[in-house]
């Protein structure tokens, strides 16, 4: 059973897998794993730093998540079939709350592009 479900989880569109966060070392640096209906788990995204799952694409091939692997939380796209991860944003302030359009071509997210810490840009 996932131990860090407080970090959020998302179903794969086919309903056969659930993506969740896992902290194996106790350092709260969560990676993204999947658990199938038989209870078998596998790592999906493992990076230095914390990963925060944002969205699972309706195409069944795309994950979008935030990670502070490069220092600040930025967005990444993970291609499930190839296992390839691509950095999508490079902001000085955190980017979070990523959501994909149904066709997985458009991404909405929040960040702050100003010096006003109460501001959030979408």
Secondary structure, DSSP 8 states (H G I E B T S, - for coil): --S-GGG-EEE-TTSSEEEEEE-SSSSS--EEEEEETTS-EEEEE--SS-EEEEEE-TTSSEEEEEE-TTSS-EEEEEETTT--EEE----SS--EEEEE-TTSS-EEEEB--SS-TT--B-
